[in-house]
Amino acid sequence: MAVSLDTGSVASTVDGARRGFHERFGSEPAGVWAAPGRVNVIGEHTDYNDGFVLPMAIDRACYAAAAPRQDRTLRVYAAQLDETVEISLDALVGPGSAGDSRDAADPAMAPLAEPAVRGWAGYPVGVAWILQQAGFPVGGADVYLTSTVPVGSGLSSSAALECATALALAGVSGFELTTAELARHTQRAENIYAGVPCGPLDQMSSAFGQDGSVLYIDTRSGEVRPQPFDLAAENALLLIIDTRVSHAHGENGYADRRSACERAAEFLGVAALRDVSVAELPESFAKVSVGLGETFARRLRHVVTEDARVEQFVEILNQEPLSLPRLGHRMMQSHASLRDDYEVSAPELDLAVATAVAAGAHGARMTGGGFGGSAIALVDRDLLDDVRAAVVAAFAEHGYTEPQFFPAVASAGAHRIP
């Protein structure tokens, strides 16, 4: 079973980033910046509905070793891909950039029709573009990226890359970003430049993460309230089960879900589905079923009930003694809703969840946008091997690729490595 990164592993990764930078660019980096991936404990597909989420940053991160350049060139090397993108910062202008008439405060603008680069390179280049658009004095830089966040696993590898890149560019260019600015601008980079209509969950998780805590986030107000999450005291842990089915947000599935929610909110005359209460849900469900169709109504039902589950989960966390079975029950309800009402699960995720619970986990659910990626299971430590063995056997029986496992350890948010 894969284990979480300990201090020695982090130091080794950082040293590797420094050495890799020197080998690639022929000089020493000015510093190394890190930004973590995240696990969303509960509260899925609620962030772009102005709702509640409960993520935590994990001890898997993207590391950016960087140094300033004397010219206006941005050169970024991705170690895991062995690929480089090189572009002039002066080329990052045009429609949607300098002189754009759109509201720069709107975090959900339409994507650019023709960004200068696409694919993985669109994420770091998009960060440079958005920071320039926001008026920050971004200078030329060499950036070496390496990551321990599995790509396509539903653990926000892209947000980790964006946040690490943003901090590195700020660091070598001589300006500072507040934590809120870091989250906001990197989300906008992903929305506009990379063309992914994500909500603020991923970037806020990577930016605001705290050791030993989950983050209770109101995505409408932007309020972040850390909640202690000491599973070790309960002799338990949150196990990540990476199905190794790359999600890529199900091609257009993610955008379709967001569009459906926006249409349902407009039909009901509310700003966002967060504004529909549980008490109003039966009447609202019936109205949407008749007016837009049952699929839209089921999307509505998921968002309303998922928001309620987040609040219930936080209430349980703040009660003594902590009830792991009650937490697990909310996780199971969340997965069923994501599978049946929101239709973003996958056979591998459903199998991982069902098998983990059958083997003794208190609860389990898919995490992230869905269509593949990872599940999480709330497991007593003395049942860890049993749960892992049962999931491996079930995947083998179904002919699926063997999953990977590692504990989710609540960790610090994006920062410069001392």
C-alpha positions as CSV (number, residue, x, y, z in Angstrom):
1,M,0.0,0.0,0.0
2,A,1.3,3.4,-0.9
3,V,2.0,5.6,2.1
4,S,1.6,9.3,2.6
5,L,4.6,11.6,2.1
6,D,6.6,12.0,5.2
7,T,9.0,14.9,5.9
8,G,11.9,13.0,4.3
9,S,9.8,12.4,1.2
10,V,8.9,16.1,0.9
11,A,12.6,17.0,1.4
12,S,13.6,14.6,-1.3
13,T,11.0,16.0,-3.7
14,V,12.1,19.5,-3.1
15,D,15.8,18.6,-3.5
16,G,14.8,16.9,-6.8
17,A,13.1,20.0,-7.9
18,R,16.1,22.1,-7.2
19,R,18.4,19.6,-9.0
20,G,16.0,19.3,-11.9
21,F,15.9,23.1,-12.3
22,H,19.7,23.3,-12.4
23,E,19.9,20.5,-15.0
24,R,17.2,21.9,-17.2
25,F,18.0,25.6,-17.0
26,G,21.7,25.7,-16.0
27,S,21.4,27.8,-12.9
28,E,20.0,27.7,-9.3
29,P,16.4,28.5,-8.6
30,A,15.5,31.5,-6.5
31,G,13.2,29.4,-4.5
32,V,10.7,26.5,-4.4
33,W,7.0,26.9,-3.9
34,A,4.4,24.1,-3.1
35,A,0.7,23.9,-3.4
36,P,-1.3,20.8,-2.3
37,G,-4.0,18.7,-4.0
38,R,-7.2,18.2,-2.1
39,V,-9.8,15.7,-1.1
40,N,-13.4,17.0,-0.8
41,V,-14.7,15.1,2.3
42,I,-18.3,16.0,1.4
43,G,-20.1,18.7,-0.6
44,E,-19.7,17.8,-4.3
45,H,-20.9,20.0,-7.2
46,T,-22.2,22.5,-4.7
47,D,-19.5,25.1,-5.1
48,Y,-20.7,26.5,-8.5
49,N,-24.2,26.6,-6.9
50,D,-23.0,29.1,-4.2
51,G,-23.2,26.3,-1.7
52,F,-21.2,24.6,1.1
53,V,-18.2,22.4,0.7
54,L,-15.9,20.6,3.2
55,P,-12.5,19.9,1.6
56,M,-9.0,19.4,3.0
57,A,-5.6,20.0,1.5
58,I,-3.6,16.7,1.3
59,D,0.1,15.9,1.6
60,R,0.4,15.5,-2.1
61,A,1.5,18.6,-3.9
62,C,2.9,20.4,-6.9
63,Y,6.3,21.9,-6.5
64,A,7.5,24.9,-8.6
65,A,11.2,25.7,-8.6
66,A,11.7,29.1,-10.3
67,A,14.1,31.9,-11.0
68,P,13.6,35.3,-12.7
69,R,14.8,36.0,-16.2
70,Q,16.1,39.3,-17.6
71,D,13.7,39.2,-20.6
72,R,9.9,38.8,-20.9
73,T,10.0,35.0,-21.6
74,L,8.1,32.5,-19.5
75,R,9.6,29.0,-19.8
76,V,7.9,26.2,-17.9
77,Y,9.1,22.6,-17.8
78,A,6.8,19.8,-16.6
79,A,9.0,17.0,-15.2
80,Q,6.4,14.2,-15.3
81,L,5.6,14.9,-18.9
82,D,9.2,15.9,-19.9
83,E,7.7,18.8,-21.9
84,T,8.5,22.5,-22.1
85,V,6.4,25.5,-23.0
86,E,8.1,28.8,-23.9
87,I,6.2,31.9,-24.6
88,S,6.6,35.7,-24.5
89,L,4.6,37.4,-21.8
90,D,4.0,40.2,-24.3
91,A,2.2,37.6,-26.4
92,L,-0.4,37.1,-23.7
93,V,-2.5,39.9,-24.8
94,G,-5.4,40.3,-27.2
95,P,-9.1,39.4,-27.0
96,G,-10.0,38.6,-23.4
97,S,-6.8,40.2,-22.0
98,A,-5.6,43.8,-22.1
99,G,-8.5,46.1,-22.7
100,D,-11.1,43.4,-22.2
101,S,-14.5,45.0,-21.3
102,R,-15.7,42.0,-19.3
103,D,-16.1,42.3,-15.6
104,A,-12.7,41.2,-14.2
105,A,-14.4,40.4,-10.9
106,D,-16.6,37.8,-12.4
107,P,-15.0,34.4,-11.6
108,A,-17.1,32.5,-14.1
109,M,-16.4,34.2,-17.4
110,A,-16.6,32.4,-20.7
111,P,-13.4,30.7,-21.8
112,L,-11.2,32.3,-24.4
113,A,-11.9,31.2,-28.0
114,E,-8.3,31.0,-28.9
115,P,-5.8,30.9,-26.0
116,A,-2.1,31.1,-27.0
117,V,-1.5,27.5,-25.8
118,R,-3.7,24.5,-24.9
119,G,-3.3,21.3,-23.0
120,W,-1.3,21.1,-19.8
121,A,0.6,24.2,-20.7
122,G,-2.6,26.2,-20.7
123,Y,-2.6,26.0,-16.9
124,P,0.7,27.7,-16.0
125,V,0.4,30.1,-19.0
126,G,-3.1,30.9,-18.0
127,V,-2.0,31.8,-14.5
128,A,0.6,34.2,-16.0
129,W,-2.1,35.6,-18.3
130,I,-4.6,36.2,-15.5
131,L,-2.1,37.8,-13.2
132,Q,-1.1,40.2,-15.9
133,Q,-4.7,41.0,-16.7
134,A,-5.3,41.7,-13.0
135,G,-2.4,44.3,-13.1
136,F,0.3,42.3,-11.3
137,P,3.9,43.0,-12.6
138,V,4.7,39.5,-13.8
139,G,8.2,39.2,-15.1
140,G,10.0,36.6,-17.2
141,A,10.7,33.4,-15.4
142,D,12.0,29.9,-15.7
143,V,9.8,27.4,-13.8
144,Y,10.4,23.7,-13.2
145,L,7.2,21.8,-12.1
146,T,7.1,18.4,-10.5
147,S,4.1,16.9,-8.7
148,T,3.1,14.1,-6.4
149,V,-0.6,14.6,-7.0
150,P,-1.9,11.9,-9.4
151,V,-3.2,13.4,-12.6
152,G,-6.9,12.7,-13.4
153,S,-7.5,11.2,-9.9
154,G,-10.1,13.8,-8.8
155,L,-7.5,15.3,-6.3
156,S,-7.2,18.7,-8.0
157,S,-3.8,18.3,-9.7
158,S,-4.6,21.3,-11.9
159,A,-5.4,23.6,-9.0
160,A,-2.2,22.5,-7.3
161,L,-0.2,23.4,-10.4
162,E,-2.0,26.7,-10.8
163,C,-1.4,27.8,-7.2
164,A,2.2,26.7,-7.2
165,T,2.8,28.5,-10.4
166,A,1.1,31.7,-9.2
167,L,3.2,31.8,-6.0
168,A,6.4,31.1,-7.9
169,L,5.7,33.9,-10.4
170,A,4.8,36.3,-7.6
171,G,7.9,35.3,-5.7
172,V,10.4,35.8,-8.5
173,S,8.6,38.9,-9.8
174,G,8.6,40.7,-6.4
175,F,4.9,41.0,-5.6
176,E,2.6,39.3,-3.1
177,L,-0.7,37.6,-3.4
178,T,-3.1,37.3,-0.5
179,T,-4.5,33.8,0.1
180,A,-7.9,35.0,-1.3
181,E,-6.3,36.6,-4.3
182,L,-4.3,33.3,-5.0
183,A,-7.5,31.3,-4.9
184,R,-9.6,33.8,-7.0
185,H,-7.1,34.4,-9.7
186,T,-6.1,30.7,-10.2
187,Q,-9.8,29.8,-10.5
188,R,-10.3,32.5,-13.1
189,A,-7.3,31.2,-15.0
190,E,-8.8,27.7,-15.1
191,N,-12.3,29.1,-16.1
192,I,-11.2,31.5,-18.7
193,Y,-7.8,30.3,-20.1
194,A,-8.0,26.5,-19.6
195,G,-11.8,26.6,-20.4
196,V,-12.8,24.5,-17.4
197,P,-16.0,25.8,-15.7
198,C,-15.0,24.8,-12.2
199,G,-16.3,26.5,-9.1
200,P,-13.9,27.8,-6.4
201,L,-13.6,24.6,-4.4
202,D,-10.3,23.3,-5.7
203,Q,-8.3,26.5,-5.7
204,M,-9.6,27.5,-2.3
205,S,-8.7,24.1,-0.9
206,S,-5.1,24.4,-2.2
207,A,-4.7,28.0,-1.0
208,F,-6.4,27.9,2.4
209,G,-5.4,24.4,3.6
210,Q,-4.4,23.9,7.2
211,D,-2.6,21.0,9.0
212,G,-5.1,18.8,10.8
213,S,-8.2,20.5,9.6
214,V,-11.0,20.3,7.0
215,L,-12.2,23.6,5.6
216,Y,-15.9,24.5,6.0
217,I,-16.3,26.9,3.1
218,D,-19.3,29.0,2.2
219,T,-18.6,29.5,-1.5
220,R,-21.0,32.5,-1.8
221,S,-19.5,34.6,0.9
222,G,-16.0,33.2,0.6
223,E,-15.9,32.5,4.4
224,V,-13.5,29.7,5.3
225,R,-13.9,28.1,8.8
226,P,-11.3,25.4,9.6
227,Q,-12.7,22.4,11.5
228,P,-10.5,20.1,13.5
229,F,-10.4,16.7,11.8
230,D,-8.4,14.4,14.1
231,L,-9.2,10.9,12.9
232,A,-6.0,9.6,14.5
233,A,-7.5,10.2,17.9
234,E,-10.3,7.9,16.9
235,N,-7.8,5.3,15.5
236,A,-9.2,5.9,12.1
237,L,-8.2,7.5,8.8
238,L,-9.6,8.7,5.5
239,L,-8.4,6.4,2.8
240,I,-8.0,7.6,-0.8
241,I,-8.8,4.9,-3.4
242,D,-7.5,6.0,-6.7
243,T,-9.4,4.0,-9.3
244,R,-6.9,5.1,-12.0
245,V,-9.7,5.9,-14.3
246,S,-8.8,9.3,-15.6
247,H,-11.8,11.6,-15.4
248,A,-11.0,14.8,-17.4
249,H,-14.4,15.8,-16.1
250,G,-16.2,13.4,-18.4
251,E,-15.5,15.5,-21.5
252,N,-18.5,17.8,-21.5
253,G,-20.3,16.2,-18.5
254,Y,-19.1,18.7,-15.9
255,A,-20.2,21.7,-18.0
256,D,-23.5,20.0,-18.7
257,R,-24.2,19.6,-15.0
258,R,-23.3,23.2,-14.3
259,S,-25.5,24.4,-17.1
260,A,-28.4,22.3,-15.9
261,C,-28.1,23.9,-12.4
262,E,-28.1,27.4,-13.8
263,R,-31.2,26.7,-15.9
264,A,-33.0,25.2,-12.9
265,A,-32.1,28.2,-10.7
266,E,-33.2,30.7,-13.4
267,F,-36.5,28.7,-13.8
268,L,-37.1,28.9,-10.0
269,G,-36.2,32.6,-9.9
270,V,-33.3,32.2,-7.5
271,A,-29.7,33.4,-7.8
272,A,-28.4,29.9,-7.3
273,L,-29.7,26.5,-6.2
274,R,-28.2,27.1,-2.7
275,D,-31.2,29.4,-2.2
276,V,-33.7,26.5,-2.3
277,S,-34.2,25.0,1.2
278,V,-34.8,21.4,2.1
279,A,-38.3,22.4,3.1
280,E,-38.9,23.9,-0.3
281,L,-37.5,21.0,-2.2
282,P,-40.6,18.9,-2.8
283,E,-42.5,21.8,-4.3
284,S,-39.4,23.0,-6.3
285,F,-38.7,19.5,-7.5
286,A,-42.3,19.2,-8.8
287,K,-42.1,22.6,-10.6
288,V,-38.8,21.8,-12.3
289,S,-39.9,18.3,-13.3
290,V,-42.9,19.8,-15.1
291,G,-41.2,22.8,-16.5
292,L,-37.7,21.5,-17.5
293,G,-37.9,17.7,-17.0
294,E,-37.0,15.2,-14.4
295,T,-33.3,15.2,-15.1
296,F,-33.1,18.9,-14.1
297,A,-35.2,18.2,-11.0
298,R,-32.8,15.4,-9.9
299,R,-29.8,17.8,-10.4
300,L,-31.7,20.3,-8.1
301,R,-32.4,17.6,-5.5
302,H,-28.7,16.6,-5.3
303,V,-27.5,20.2,-4.7
304,V,-30.1,21.0,-2.1
305,T,-29.6,17.7,-0.1
306,E,-25.8,17.8,-0.5
307,D,-25.7,21.3,1.0
308,A,-27.7,19.9,3.9
309,R,-25.3,17.0,4.3
310,V,-22.3,19.3,4.6
311,E,-24.0,21.2,7.4
312,Q,-24.9,18.0,9.1
313,F,-21.4,16.6,8.7
314,V,-19.9,19.7,10.4
315,E,-22.5,19.5,13.2
316,I,-21.4,15.9,13.9
317,L,-17.7,16.9,13.8
318,N,-18.4,19.4,16.6
319,Q,-20.2,16.9,18.9
320,E,-18.6,14.7,21.5
321,P,-18.0,11.8,21.4
322,L,-17.3,11.9,17.6
323,S,-19.6,9.4,15.8
324,L,-17.7,7.9,12.9
325,P,-20.8,5.8,11.8
326,R,-22.9,9.0,11.5
327,L,-20.2,10.6,9.4
328,G,-20.0,7.5,7.3
329,H,-23.8,7.5,6.8
330,R,-23.6,11.0,5.4
331,M,-20.8,10.0,3.0
332,M,-23.0,7.1,1.8
333,Q,-25.9,9.4,1.2
334,S,-23.7,11.7,-0.7
335,H,-22.4,9.0,-3.0
336,A,-25.9,7.6,-3.7
337,S,-27.0,11.1,-4.7
338,L,-24.0,11.7,-6.9
339,R,-24.6,8.3,-8.5
340,D,-28.3,8.5,-9.0
341,D,-29.4,12.1,-9.1
342,Y,-26.3,13.8,-10.5
343,E,-25.1,10.8,-12.5
344,V,-21.4,11.6,-12.2
345,S,-20.1,8.3,-10.7
346,A,-18.5,5.5,-12.6
347,P,-18.6,1.7,-12.2
348,E,-15.2,1.6,-10.7
349,L,-16.1,4.2,-8.1
350,D,-19.4,2.5,-7.2
351,L,-17.5,-0.8,-6.8
352,A,-14.8,0.8,-4.6
353,V,-17.4,2.4,-2.4
354,A,-19.6,-0.7,-2.0
355,T,-16.7,-3.0,-1.4
356,A,-15.0,-0.8,1.2
357,V,-18.2,-0.5,3.2
358,A,-18.8,-4.3,2.9
359,A,-15.3,-4.8,4.3
360,G,-15.9,-2.6,7.4
361,A,-15.5,1.0,6.4
362,H,-17.9,3.4,8.2
363,G,-18.7,5.0,4.9
364,A,-17.3,5.9,1.5
365,R,-18.0,8.1,-1.4
366,M,-16.6,9.3,-4.7
367,T,-14.7,12.6,-4.4
368,G,-14.1,15.3,-7.0
369,G,-15.9,16.0,-10.2
370,G,-16.6,12.4,-10.9
371,F,-16.6,10.3,-14.2
372,G,-13.6,8.4,-12.7
373,G,-10.9,9.5,-10.3
374,S,-10.9,8.6,-6.6
375,A,-13.2,7.5,-3.8
376,I,-12.6,8.0,-0.1
377,A,-13.4,5.6,2.7
378,L,-13.6,6.3,6.4
379,V,-11.8,3.3,7.9
380,D,-10.7,2.1,11.3
381,R,-7.0,1.6,11.3
382,D,-7.3,-2.1,12.3
383,L,-9.5,-2.8,9.3
384,L,-7.2,-1.0,6.8
385,D,-5.6,-4.1,5.3
386,D,-9.0,-5.8,5.1
387,V,-10.5,-2.9,3.2
388,R,-7.6,-2.6,0.8
389,A,-7.5,-6.3,0.1
390,A,-11.2,-6.5,-0.5
391,V,-11.1,-3.6,-3.0
392,V,-8.1,-5.0,-4.9
393,A,-9.9,-8.4,-5.1
394,A,-13.1,-6.9,-6.3
395,F,-11.3,-4.8,-9.0
396,A,-9.5,-7.9,-10.2
397,E,-12.7,-9.9,-10.4
398,H,-14.3,-7.2,-12.6
399,G,-11.2,-6.9,-14.8
400,Y,-10.4,-3.3,-13.7
401,T,-7.0,-1.9,-13.3
402,E,-5.6,-2.4,-9.8
403,P,-6.4,0.8,-7.7
404,Q,-3.8,2.7,-5.7
405,F,-4.3,3.6,-2.0
406,F,-2.9,6.3,0.3
407,P,-4.2,8.0,3.4
408,A,-5.6,11.5,3.2
409,V,-3.6,13.7,5.6
410,A,-4.9,17.2,6.2
411,S,-2.1,19.5,5.3
412,A,-1.0,23.1,4.9
413,G,-2.0,25.2,2.0
414,A,0.2,26.7,-0.7
415,H,3.4,28.2,0.6
416,R,7.1,28.8,-0.1
417,I,9.4,26.1,1.0
418,P,11.8,27.4,3.6
